[in-house]
């Protein structure tokens, strides 16, 4: 069953975050994931007062694949860059 990672990212160091962006897509793909939505696409708040900064939605074939990617040696250095260059909130949810 598919699993989704939904992230709200507030970039605090754009120069460092560029290094993260350059490498992350390849690591996601290596674990069977793909981007469903990312910044640059139209975003509109329909209800409530939550205004995400940089909303990202990734899809993986399973929870196990998503977790394997997140904890992988390939992603670890990129994760460290993201943690230094942005404030992030991530949620994983299993599809139906």
C-alpha positions in Angstrom: 0.0 0.0 0.0 1.3 3.4 -0.9 2.7 5.8 1.7 3.0 9.6 1.5 5.3 12.0 3.1 3.9 15.5 3.4 6.3 18.2 4.3 6.1 21.9 5.2 9.5 23.5 4.8 10.6 27.0 5.7 13.9 27.6 4.1 16.2 29.7 6.4 19.5 29.3 4.4 18.6 29.3 0.7 22.2 28.8 -0.5 22.7 25.6 1.6 19.2 24.4 0.7 20.2 24.5 -2.9 22.6 21.6 -2.2 19.7 19.7 -0.7 17.5 20.2 -3.7 20.3 19.1 -6.1 20.5 15.7 -4.5 17.2 14.7 -2.9 15.3 13.7 -6.0 17.8 10.9 -6.9 17.6 9.5 -3.4 13.8 9.5 -3.5 13.7 7.7 -6.9 16.3 5.1 -5.7 13.7 4.0 -3.1 10.8 3.9 -5.5 9.4 7.3 -4.5 8.2 10.1 -6.6 7.2 13.7 -6.1 3.5 14.4 -6.4 3.6 18.1 -5.5 6.3 20.5 -4.8 6.9 24.3 -4.6 6.4 26.2 -7.8 2.9 24.7 -8.3 -0.1 26.7 -7.6 -1.2 26.5 -3.9 -4.3 28.0 -2.4 -5.6 27.8 1.2 -9.2 26.6 0.9 -10.1 26.6 4.6 -8.5 27.6 7.9 -5.5 29.8 8.6 -2.6 27.3 7.8 -0.4 28.8 5.1 2.4 26.4 4.3 5.8 27.9 3.4 7.1 25.2 1.0 4.7 22.2 0.7 6.0 18.9 -0.7 4.2 15.6 -1.2 6.2 12.4 -1.9 4.7 9.0 -2.7 6.5 5.7 -2.0 5.3 2.2 -2.7 5.0 1.4 1.0 5.6 2.6 4.5 8.7 0.4 4.6 10.2 2.0 1.4 9.5 5.5 2.8 11.2 4.7 6.1 14.1 3.0 4.3 14.6 6.1 2.2 14.4 8.5 5.2 16.9 6.4 7.2 19.2 5.5 4.2 22.9 6.3 4.0 22.2 8.1 0.7 19.7 10.5 2.3 21.6 11.1 5.6 23.9 13.8 4.4 21.1 15.6 2.6 18.9 15.3 5.7 21.7 17.0 7.7 21.8 19.8 5.1 18.0 20.3 5.3 18.0 20.3 9.1 20.6 23.1 9.1 19.1 25.1 6.3 15.3 24.9 7.0 12.6 24.5 9.6 10.6 21.4 8.7 7.4 19.6 9.7 7.0 16.1 8.1 4.1 13.7 8.3 3.9 10.2 7.0 0.5 8.7 6.1 -0.4 5.4 4.7 -2.7 5.4 1.6 -6.0 3.6 1.5 
